[in-house]
């Protein structure tokens, strides 16, 4: 599956980031508005959005980078920063 980071930490509104965040899996025993797991099982933290040096940093990627609708909400996914850079 091809992945592409969507540019710009401030590109998304808080509401858009929240919609993407909700696609991640809740982390058992932790508040789901703060802690979740990405599609690969990596733990991510809401406050660490866009922080590539954080152990829990995450970003928004498109799971369909070749599409004309790259920014379409249905193609956006939360992913750990380190996962996307490996």
C-alpha positions in Angstrom: 0.0 0.0 0.0 1.5 3.3 -1.0 1.6 6.1 1.6 2.2 9.7 1.4 2.4 12.3 4.2 0.1 15.1 3.7 2.1 18.3 4.0 1.8 21.0 6.7 1.2 20.4 10.4 -1.5 23.1 10.3 -3.2 22.0 7.1 -6.1 20.5 9.0 -8.6 22.0 11.3 -9.0 20.5 14.7 -12.3 18.9 13.6 -10.6 17.3 10.6 -7.7 16.0 12.7 -10.3 14.6 15.2 -12.1 12.7 12.4 -8.8 11.1 11.3 -7.8 10.4 14.9 -11.1 8.5 15.4 -10.0 6.0 12.7 -7.2 4.8 15.0 -7.9 2.0 17.4 -8.5 2.8 21.1 -5.8 1.7 23.5 -7.2 -0.5 26.2 -7.2 1.1 29.7 -6.4 4.6 28.4 -8.5 7.6 27.5 -9.3 7.3 23.7 -9.2 11.0 23.2 -5.5 11.0 24.2 -4.2 7.5 23.4 -4.8 5.2 20.4 -3.0 2.7 18.1 -2.4 3.3 14.4 -3.2 0.6 11.8 0.2 -1.0 12.5 -0.3 -1.2 16.3 2.0 1.7 17.1 0.9 3.8 20.1 0.1 7.4 19.3 -0.8 10.4 21.5 -3.2 13.2 20.4 -0.9 15.9 21.7 2.1 14.6 19.7 0.5 15.3 16.3 3.3 16.3 13.8 6.1 15.6 16.3 8.5 13.2 14.5 10.9 13.0 17.4 8.3 11.9 19.9 8.0 8.3 20.9 4.2 8.7 20.3 4.3 11.3 17.4 1.8 10.8 14.6 0.8 12.4 11.3 -1.9 12.2 8.7 -1.2 10.2 5.6 -3.2 9.3 2.5 -3.7 5.6 1.8 -4.4 6.5 -1.8 -1.6 8.9 -2.9 -2.2 8.5 -6.6 -5.8 9.6 -6.3 -6.9 13.1 -7.5 -8.8 13.3 -4.2 -5.7 12.8 -2.1 -7.0 15.0 0.7 -10.4 13.3 0.7 -11.3 12.3 4.3 -11.9 8.7 3.4 -8.3 8.3 2.3 -6.7 10.0 5.3 -5.3 7.8 8.1 -3.4 8.5 11.4 0.0 6.9 11.4 3.0 6.9 13.8 5.7 9.3 12.4 8.4 6.6 12.6 6.2 4.1 10.7 5.8 6.4 7.8 9.5 7.2 7.6 10.8 3.6 7.6 
